Amino acid sequence: MTDNQQSAKPAIIVIFGITGDLSQRYLLPSLYHLVKDGLLHDKTEIIGVSRRPVTTEDLFEKVELCVNEVDKICDPVALKAMHDRTSMFQMDLADPAAYAKLQTKLDGIEAEKGVCQDRIYYLSIPPQAYRPVVRLMGEQGLNKSCQHGNAKSRLVVEKPFGLDLSSAQQLIAETGQVFQEEQVFRVDHYLAKQAVRTLPEFRAKNPDIEALWNAHQISGITIKAHEKIGIEGRAAFYEPLGALRDFLQSHMMQILGVVTMDLPEVLDSQHIHAAKAGVMQQIEPVPADQVLARAVRGQYEGYRQEVNNPTSNTETYIALTLYIDSPRWQGVPVELSTGKALNERRAEIIIDFHESAKLANNQLRFEIQHSQAGQRNQPDAYEKVLADAISGDHTLFASDKEVLASWQVLQPLVEAWQKSSDDLVIYAKGSSDPQAPGR
């Protein structure tokens, strides 16, 4: 066993929906790299939950585990180790008896290994299934983990965390009846991207810059995440959500929290979450009478044909100006924009300084989306997500307070857009920055 494996705790990683897109594109390749890099305990097991009968061989035939490797060639030793620790479990997620059988299987694994293992439940399933699955997990005691040792159960869930303020409150309340907040890991993989996760450290290590990190010296903040691709066959997922619910409420608001929070003296999970929640609760909700002036929503040409809905008003692009009601950020515009089928793939944070800051360059840029073909310089964001969920580190996940604060800001926008779609801009694929007429 390597030193890394000795420091890791043994766990059972249960992936609900293991044959789905998220699992095959991100989770399984990331787990392969954790195995290869020796970052999982040698007694950690992976259980794939599927409603259809699928063998482990079937599973690995369909997924490119080594997509991030040079030439996409797998390491044979790591590949065998991945196979050896993975097994499948077929279950109907609506059947209470199936959860009892899953509990029996997990207990059997622990008995065989002779050790209590943390249980990591990753819900890689449609968002509408979250609440009933969590409820049934609670009814069968899957939230309690091993009963004869110091092991933990953790629930890992993907966005969206609700569709509006009310549904987010309900989702958080119902989840809280089964899992305590410290057991819930709400994934926001943009927080795990290197530029975002290292930003607090950058601020702490550059006190001269941190001294300028305020409204007196900063004239504006821009956060953008633009994609060249469209919805890529994900109509069923994307159509009920749109850019606001799929991206802005989660990724963009979380990045905004990291950029504008008061820098904690201690850069640990507890203090970072408190600082983020604090600044997010100070963001001014968009006034109903300023929605048209402060927000642009657009939809790329051909989207309605892709989703087979000729009357769809789902936005594939959103640009929004926000302000923070605090002495530190009073009057500083924060420009957020995200969209699909645009002219480039780019995600970045831009800090514009006043000339009075007396910097050689009055602009700081932090590139979020960064990739180099042919080499693997940095771990994928989902490797960090999985490693932190396994170790129990909450730092790069969204808290309940942060989720609710972001919905408080965006709820007036949701309500205004539900009343009218007259402001929806139809833009050509490859546009650089769709704007409303006259804005």
DRENMARRO-60626 format. One record per residue: x, z, y of N, C-alpha, C in turn; residue in three letters. Coordinates in steps of 0.001 Angstrom, whole numbers, plus 500000, padded with zeros to 6 digits. Example, Ala and Ser with C-alpha at 12.3 -4.5 7.8 and 13.67 -1.06 7.14 Angstrom:
residues 2
513190507800494310512300507800495500513200507800496700ALA512850507080497750513670507140498940512900507870500030SER
END
This chain:
residues 439
500848500000498798500000500000500000500880500000501247MET500542499148502227501325499078503457501012500261504358THR501845500449505416501587501521506382500235501329507055ASP499894500051507381498596499772508004497449500164507073ASN497599499844505794496551500181504846496423501681504674GLN497546502398504735497491503845504610496777504486505792GLN496921503895506994496282504460508182494804504117508250SER494391503031507581492978502652507572492199503518506592ALA490919503740506897490082504505505983489377503545505034LYS489130503980503801488393503112502870486955502928503341PRO486438501728503193485094501427503693484405500438502767ALA483095500415502867482291499360502256481643498595503396ILE481974497322503509481425496476504573480274495670503984ILE479068495961504436477872495289503924477399494299504984VAL477469493020504666477069491989505630475712491433505224ILE474690491775505988473361491209505785473353489797506385PHE472970488802505583472984487429506063474345486794505936GLY475028487048504833476416486592504688476534485078504566ILE475439484400504211475509482935504104475165482245505419THR474881483011506469474489482439507751475664481924508568GLY475327481290509690476316480636510542477347481617511093ASP476906482760511626477829483732512207478827484221511167LEU478328484557509999479201485072508951480222484035508507SER479763482814508291480666481798507751481666481300508792GLN481262481250510056482167480750511092483116481821511621ARG482689483075511627483475484116512296483804485322511410TYR482795485911510770483032487180510079483950487025508873LEU483644486081507998484467485923506798485889485469507116LEU486079484460508012487469484125508379488220485305509004PRO487528486111509807488189487262510421488545488313509374SER487658488530508407487970489473507327489154488978506493LEU489220487681506272490376487119505552491673487489506266TYR491695487354507596492919487656508329493217489154508334HIS492187489992508349492432491431508247493040491769506890LEU492547491097505847493130491289504519494578490814504503VAL494814489611505022496160489036505020497150489896505797LYS496689490456506926497580491252507771497695492704507314ASP497039493033506191497141494379505647496445495432506485GLY495362495052507160494680495978508060493454496637507435LEU493175496321506179492094496986505455492686497877504368LEU492067499031504173492472499917503075492311499176501754HIS493194499448500794493139498693499537491872498990498736ASP491127500054499108489869500355498428488647499935499238LYS488864499189500300487740498659501083487108497481500348THR485777497512500264485018496477499561484122495730500548GLU483800494483500232482903493657501039481706493274500178ILE480512493608500648479282493283499934478503492278500769ILE478227491113500182477441490104500873475990490166500442GLY475097490384501394473661490454501100473030489100501409VAL472304488566500442471635487280500609470279487329499929SER469298486648500518467973486613499888467936485623498734ARG468886484704498715468963483715497632470049484108496638ARG469928483668495389471000483956494419472250483150494751PRO473297483833495157474557483193495539475701483953494866VAL476588483238494234477758483873493640478888483924494666THR479880484744494371481046484808495249481737483457495321THR481785482771494181482408481437494155481645480469495057GLU480291480524494979479472479679495858479783479971497331ASP479894481240497642480124481657499025481431481087499566LEU482503481244498807483808480843499313484017479333499270PHE483209478635498499483300477173498505482771476585499808GLU481870477314500480481177476779501650481797477194502980LYS482778478099502946483308478618504200484787478269504328VAL485197477915505533486605477674505829487248478982506270GLU487751479727505306488328481033505612489554480919506504LEU490298479847506368491600479759507006491600478816508197CYS490450478728508866490307477788509966491289478080511102VAL491719479340511239492638479699512318494108479632511909ASN494372479314510657495753479211510210496365477874510625GLU497683477842510714498375476578510958498035475625509812VAL497553474450510151497145473435509175495965473875508305ASP495350475011508653494183475521507921494469475761506438LYS495687476146506133496085476403504756496059477904504488ILE495348478307503439495225479724503118496474480251502424CYS496739481515502644497757482212501887497152482582500526ASP497716482102499414497072482319498112496929483785497731PRO497884484609498100497797486037497773496654486691498544VAL496562486393499846495486486948500665494134486432500214ALA494085485162499840492826484572499401492318485247498129LEU493217485491497179492817486172495944492359487599496231LYS493079488285497145492702489654497503491319489694498153ALA491022488672498965489706488564499597488624488367498529MET488879487476497582487934487232496496487703488506495687HIS488784489195495358488701490342494457487890491497495040ASP487866491614496358487163492748496949485759492368497472ARG485312491147497193484008490676497673483045490501496504THR481825490980496672480771490773495671479462490511496401SER478488489978495689477215489589496286476092490506495811MET475077490649496667473901491444496332472668490714496853PHE471811490294495946470596489574496329469476490568496613GLN468800490399497756467682491293498061466721490647499049MET465477491032498931464437490663499887464424491741500957ASP464742491379502182464869492377503255463556493073503578LEU462436492533503098461141493167503355460715494093502226ALA461513494192501162461164494985499982461839496351500025ASP461092497441500209461706498776500266462512499109499017PRO462054498652497859462768498965496618464167498368496605ALA464343497246497294465662496602497314466699497476498014ALA466273498242499013467193499117499733467631500276498852TYR466708500749497992467083501790497041468119501267496048ALA467949500022495617468918499409494705470272499224495388LYS470237498862496674471492498727497420472194500080497524LEU471427501124497777472008502469497827472678502817496507GLN472009502494495409472581502757494085473882501985493889THR473899500732494343475120499924494211476276500533495002LYS476004500965496218477057501552497043477558502858496437LEU476637503674495924477050504920495262477919504614494051ASP477578503548493327478354503167492148479763502736492498GLY479905502011493615481234501586494056482092502801494387ILE481498503759495091482257504967495440482659505755494208GLU481758505817493215482078506528491977483221505829491241ALA483178504501491245484224503733490569485568503895491265GLU485547503891492607486790504011493366487282505456493432LYS486378506403493178486747507807493237487025508297494640GLY486341507713495626486593508102497008485335507857497840VAL485121508698498842484035508472499799484473507374500765CYS483583506441501013483921505313501890482957505241503066GLN483505504969504261482630504673505393481811503433505050ASP480573503411505509479713502265505231479419501533506533ARG479810500282506574479646499450507761478565498421507459ILE477407498556508097476306497615507894476293496619509048TYR476622495373508757476675494335509797475428493465509660TYR474559493501510678473313492741510638473534491353511223LEU473942490429510373474116489030510772472842488269510391SER471752488706511004470417488211510673469662487903511959ILE468534487155511878467767486856513091467346488139513812PRO467380488135515141467100489360515902465730489968515631PRO464743489128515297463418489678515037463376490515513754GLN464417490401512933464465491168511682465140492524511848ALA465796492770512990466566493996513159465720495249512924TYR464619495353513649463857496599513632463307496934512254ARG462647495997511538462170496355510201463291496675509223PRO464420495990509330465538496282508433466088497684508699VAL466275498031509957466784499358510304465828500443509825VAL464532500196509991463542501192509545463638501416508037ARG463720500342507275463800500468505821465135501087505390LEU466193500823506109467464501483505819467331502990505975MET466635503396507029466441504824507252465594505468506177GLY464551504765505741463662505318504716464383505556503397GLU465421504757503106466161504906501864467475505678502041GLN467697506229503222468868507075503437470179506339503580GLY470130505024503843471363504267503999472115504632505272LEU471463505345506162472112505775507407472984507013507212ASN472936507621506024473613508899505822474957508783505129LYS475277507649504554476559507412503898476777508378502741SER478027508540502398478421509346501245478044510814501459CYS477434511407500459476928512766500615477933513839500196GLN479078513439499642480016514444499144481395514323499797HIS481425513812501019482710513707501708482526513400503178GLY483630513365503876483602513142505323483637511639505619ASN482541510953505319482446509511505557481313509241506540ALA481352508075507162480385507720508202479638506456507819LYS478402506348508312477668505086508257477609504512509660SER477839503201509787477806502562511095476950501310511017ARG476179501071512060475325499896512162475923498966513210LEU476208497738512814476782496750513729475736495662513964VAL475355495453515219474289494500515544474758493529516612VAL474193492337516556474518491275517501473432491159518567GLU473790490588519709472816490263520728471793489258520175LYS470621489152520802470197489824522027469720491250521749PRO469978492129522694469514493502522596468217493620523385PHE467173493010522833465897492931523521465765491619524270GLY464511491312524645464224490094525402463891490391526857LEU463679491651527149463432492116528511463636493628528506ASP463369494276529627463621495714529728462782496504528723LEU461500496180528612460602496926527732461023496806526269SER461305495597525823461679495407524416463046496027524122SER463954496029525097465248496677524909465077498182524756ALA464207498759525585463938500191525475463359500532524103GLN462438499680523634461814499916522333462829499774521203GLN463666498749521269464672498525520236465646499697520161LEU466102500160521306467047501276521343466393502554520820ILE465137502780521197464432503986520749464231503976519234ALA463803502833518692463543502756517256464836502833516446GLU465884502198516931467175502304516257467664503743516280THR467424504429517395467857505810517544467146506789516636GLY466004506394516085465308507251515122466000507252513763GLN466846506256513532467525506117512241469027506375512373VAL469644505760513374471083505906513593471321506557514950PHE472221507536514992472612508120516267473396507092517078GLN473415507269518390474090506307519254475562506123518855GLU476216507184518414477625507067518016477801506232516750GLU476705506007516010476771505175514807476475503712515089GLN475990503386516282475537502032516595476625501288517358VAL476971500096516855478001499260517460477364497927517856PHE477060497780519150476430496551519663477534495573520044ARG477601494495519296478715493557519441478593492758520726VAL479677492712521468479843491736522541481258491214522411ASP481403490108521688482757489676521334483572489235522547HIS482920488999523689483698488681524890484491489895525365TYR484000491088525096484764492283525433486042492372524607LEU486031491716523435487197491753522556488192490636522840ALA487842489718523737488791488665524106489914489284524938LYS491105488778524746492290489444525284492232489676526788GLN491805488675527553491809488805529010490872489900529477ALA489774490097528762488794491107529150489218492488528675VAL489631492579527424489944493907526893491202494500527512ARG492102493643528039493328494163528653493214494324530165THR492069493975530754491924494065532207492049495505532722LEU491420496506532066491633497879532556493104498282532548PRO493829497888531508495260498201531442496025497479532543GLU495653496219532822496294495483533910496111496216535231PHE494892496670535488494630497391536727495439498685536797ARG495515499398535669496233500671535649497735500476535846ALA498284499381535335499726499153535416500150498469536710LYS499172498077537527499479497424538801498785498172539942ASN499312499343540300498660500165541332498550499467542686PRO499482498577542998499394497856544271498158496944544293ASP497858496319543152496660495489543056495415496364543027ILE495477497448542277494311498340542174493930498901543536GLU494910499119544397494634499628545743493848498627546576ALA493919497342546186493195496286546900491847495974546249LEU491524496667545173490359496341544331489101496940544948TRP488691496407546109487531496952546810487043495953547852ASN485945496295548480485296495390549434486130495142550684ALA487032496040551007487861495846552197488845494695552011HIS489255494455550771490288493456550523489815492279549661GLN488683492428548986488171491361548128486952490717548772ILE486983489398548891485873488693549538484827488188548554SER485190488069547301484221487587546325484759487658544908GLY483840487740543956484177487775542530483371486686541837ILE484036485898541025483363484843540260483645485039538781THR482593484994537985482738485049536531481976483863535968ILE482680483001535255482008481822534720482359481643533248LYS481414481056532533481626480715531117480871479421530860ALA481576478315530955480968476995530814481376476383529472HIS480446475675528861480696475021527580480391473530527675GLU481146472725526943480881471287526891479808470958525859LYS479707471770524836478744471502523771477345471935524177ILE476342471389523481474968471817523675474637472937522702GLY473403472932522206472999474029521323473413473792519877ILE473917472593519572474542472328518278473670472723517086GLU472415472285517090471539472525515952470988473938515842GLY471172474749516873470704476146516833469404476302517607ARG468505475334517476467256475333518248466413476573517979ALA466283476942516719465423478080516367465911479366517014ALA467231479516517120467785480715517754467704480632519271PHE468089479485519837468294479392521282466994479251522075TYR466028478515521558464815478209522318464083479454522811GLU463935480531522014463252481722522542464091482525523530PRO465372482207523646466271483031524447466657482377525762LEU467385481280525697467909480675526906469186481354527365GLY469790480802528409471102481256528875471077482694529379ALA469964483119529993469915484478530519469982485499529389LEU469131485347528385469076486335527306470235486179526316ARG470666484941526098471712484704525113473092485060525646ASP473344484872526923474711484980527425474848485879528654PHE474019485652529652474234486366530919473979487860530773LEU472872488238530132472535489660530010473587490433529224GLN474234489767528308475219490453527474476636490206528002SER477197489053527688478603488795527999478931488917529480HIS478144488236530323478479488192531747478354489567532406MET477291490283532059477094491608532667478148492602532169MET478550492474530907479592493354530392480935493085531085GLN481267491816531254482512491481531960482460492001533395ILE481308491838534037481135492349535398481396493854535446LEU480911494571534433481149496009534380482625496344534272GLY483355495604533452484788495853533277485551495557534573VAL485171494490535267485875494086536490485647495093537617VAL484426495574537756484067496340538960483983497845538760THR484145498335537544484049499779537319485176500503538055MET484923501765538413485998502620538901486948502862537736ASP488225502649537957489194502759536871489314504210536416LEU488983504494535156489081505882534677490542506331534595PRO490745507630534736492098508154534582492570508029533142GLU491604508120532211491920507982530790491223506733530272VAL491969505797529714491392504536529252490969504660527786LEU490023505549527523489484505661526175488011505270526194ASP487402505226525023486035504742524897485057505519525769SER485123506838525708484176507674526450484252507422527944GLN485447507394528494485595507262529941485311505830530413HIS485697504834529614485409503452529997483907503190529988ILE483205503671528969481748503472528925481052504184530087HIS481508505381530414480911506094531550481131505336532849ALA482321504786533022482629504037534244481825502740534308ALA481732502033533181480962500780533163479496501032533447LYS478925502007532757477507502316532970477262502718534422ALA478209503457534995478048503902536375477944502742537349GLY478842501756537239478793500640538184477621499716537871VAL477275499550536600476163498663536255474831499219536770MET474749500534536850473542501150537395473473501016538916GLN474573500586539540474594500384540993474361498928541394GLN474284498027540407474024496623540729472582496489541201ILE472395495788542308471056495654542875470237494636542065GLU469033495023541626468156494024541003467853492901541997PRO467686491698541495467385490563542372465970490731542925VAL465804490854544254464447490990544805463600489766544482PRO462325489989544205461430488890543820461401487788544868ALA461498488162546147461421487150547199462757486439547442ASP463800486795546676465095486134546818465538485405545557GLN464642485310544573465007484668543312465464483229543531VAL464720482470544326465078481071544550466398480927545297LEU466704481866546168467935481794546948469151482291546169ALA468928483209545238470037483860544549470277483349543129ARG469326482592542583469458482170541187469120480699541023ALA469856480027540165469588478642539778469477478608538265VAL468447477954537767468368477729536318468194476239536067ARG468859475765535033468806474349534722468683474120533225GLY468355472891532883468224472496531482468808471088531348GLN469682470895530365470314469589530263469368468542529692TYR469579467319530127468743466205529682468831466041528161GLU467702465901527538467666465735526096467446467017525326GLY467501468159526023467310469436525344465930469517524686TYR464894469084525392463539469178524860463377468373523574ARG464082467271523487464037466484522251464761467228521122GLN465852467887521460466613468625520446465795469756519837GLU464998470429520662464215471560520150462800471143519766VAL462504469844519935461184469303519587460063470038520322ASN460300470267521618459300470930522462459290470230523814ASN458364469277524020458361468475525252458048469265526516PRO457557470490526369457230471303527552458165472501527713THR459269472527526979460177473679527023460728473898528432SER460699475152528875461302475536530144462514476456529929ASN463034476475528717464201477304528414465415476802529192THR466070477706529873467238477327530672468492477276529794GLU469280476235529986470575476114529316471717476363530302THR471350476623531549472337476922532602471729477940533545TYR472556478873533988472102479826534998473267480176535912ILE472988480208537203473944480699538204473226481774539000ALA473896482877539236473243484033539850474222484757540763LEU473745485154541933474537485966542860474014487390542850THR474902488336542587474531489749542558475360490531543576LEU474821491688543962475539492605544847475488494009544251TYR476526494777544538476630496141544020476474497109545181ILE475535498016545050475234498965546114476118500200545982ASP477374500039546385478317501158546351479317500964547474SER479898502049547979480891501901549047482045500988548640PRO482404501004547379483552500208546936483273498714547007ARG482018498307546732481715496878546607480646496387547565TRP480302497176548561479226496809549475479488495448550128GLN478534494534549963478603493237550631479423492179549923GLY480065492516548803480879491533548081479989490744547122VAL479871489421547299479055488631546372479753488471545023PRO478971488671543966479465488435542613478721487226542067VAL479459486153541831478847484892541379479036484758539866GLU477920484692539158477939484513537708477376483131537383LEU477996482437536452477421481165536009477811480909534564SER476851480419533807477100480056532418476144478944532024THR476613478061531160475736476974530753476344476122529656GLY475500475264529106475886474361528032475838472912528513LYS476533472047527769476576470609528059477100470335529471ALA478125471098529865478744470909531177480021470072531019LEU480760469901532100481892468966532083483152469525531444ASN483197470836531220484401471412530642484088472715529920GLU484991473087529041484916474382528378485863475321529106ARG485294476245529836486121477145530636485403478481530814ARG486152479538530586485635480879530867486716481646531610ALA486373482177532774487391482824533594486777483811534571GLU487634484693535038487305485649536099488175485290537298ILE487560485152538466488302484803539681488064485894540723ILE489133486454541233489066487460542296489634486840543564ILE488807486702544594489249486155545874489502487295546861ASP490684487308547433491071488346548372490994487840549819PHE490743488761550745490853488455552171492317488217552529HIS492540487499553604493920487282554057494597488599554410GLU493797489589554796494364490890555169495046491581553993SER494733491127552753495389491729551584496875491388551549ALA497248490322552292498655489909552428499317489651551079LYS498605488915550228499151488495548952499707487085549074LEU500715486780548281501288485429548294500233484404547906ALA499386484792546976498256483956546565497004484799546699ASN496064484354547503494876485158547774493827485054546672ASN494238484639545490493295484520544388493971484922543075GLN493278485740542308493714486090540961492766485455539964LEU493314484822538933492503484221537883492868484824536533ARG491844485178535780492035485672534421491316484706533483PHE492082483995532676491498483012531776491004483716530512GLU489711483583530242489107484250529087489171483373527854ILE488739482113527996488793481180526875490175480566526832GLN490903480874525792492251480335525682492542480053524222HIS492961478839523914493328478499522541494410477440522563SER495298477542521617496356476549521456496309476017520037GLN496151474712519900496080474126518571497406474288517854ALA497309474557516535498502474559515714499202475893515594GLY498791476914516368499403478212516185498393479300516509GLN498668480462515938497731481562516040498435482701516771ARG498388482636518113499136483606518906498448484965518963ASN497129484970519058496377486210519215495277486282518164GLN494955487484517700493850487614516753492544487127517372PRO491691486561516541490382486154517004489603487383517463ASP488681487180518432487907488303518957487156489029517847ALA486649488290516868485886488941515806486771489752514870TYR488030489455514777488934490330514036488986491699514707GLU489069491695516033489092492952516779487753493677516654LYS486648492920516723485315493512516566485204494237515231VAL485580493552514158485460494137512822486414495313512638LEU487651495160513081488627496242512930488172497499513667ALA487630497326514875487183498482515656485928499115515069ASP485018498297514546483821498852513906484203499660512674ALA485168499157511913485621499861510709486299501185511077ILE487082501161512146487807502380512548486941503333513361SER485795502832513869484900503685514646485205503732516127GLY485952502769516630486299502716518055485214501957518818ASP484484502648519705483356502070520438483758501311521695HIS485017501323522081485420500861523408484905499464523738THR485001498542522793484683497138523059483278496762522596LEU482377497734522578480980497491522234480103497952523401PHE478864497485523412477954497808524520477178499084524203ALA477105499985525161476354501222524973474886501019525342SER474042501958524929472621501868525267472410501917526775ASP473174502747527477473020502850528933473391501535529617LYS474434500881529122474853499608529715473816498518529486GLU473263498473528283472234497482527971471027497655528879VAL470565498887529018469384499134529843469671498880531320LEU470871499203531772471230498951533175471210497452533475ALA471729496637532550471747495198532788470334494629532811SER469464495142531946468079494658531962467337495106533221TRP467669496289533734467060496731534995467367495733536106GLN468585495203536111468993494243537136468251492922536980VAL468086492473535742467586491121535480466082491039535284LEU465405492171535132463971492144534861463167491402535935GLN463448491596537231462690490826538237462865489319538069PRO464036488892537645464293487476537412463458486968536236LEU463420487749535163462608487386533993461142487227534386VAL460637488169535153459228488140535543458917486959536458GLU459833486676537385459606485558538303459602484237537548ALA460498484075536610460584482829535852459415482648534889TRP458820483743534458457644483636533589456431483125534357GLN456395483366535657455248482964536472455285481487536838LYS456486480925536980456591479539537429457887478925536933SER457823477635536620459030476905536206459374475804537205SER458795475872538401459005474806539394460466474672539797ASP461246475756539652462636475723540101463601475231539029ASP463114474891537835463994474444536762464609473094537096LEU465943473029537127466672471806537445467055471105536138VAL466708469836536017467138469039534867468457468359535244ILE469514468644534477470822468098534842471369467214533722TYR472193466270534114472806465356533156473892466070532366ALA474033465712531104475129466253530313476455465873530960LYS477364466830531004478648466584531638478680466940533108GLY477601467528533619477586467963535023478611469077535227SER479090469191536463480092470218536747479462471544537131SER478438471513537942477833472759538411476428472465538914ASP475438472429538038474070472106538465473587473053539556PRO472959472488540558472464473298541667471042472881542004GLN470285473828542509468944473517542979469034472701544252ALA468076471806544483468093471004545710468131471886546950PRO469086471607547843469152472328549107469852473657549035GLY470325474065547842470990475363547755472418475278548290ARG
END
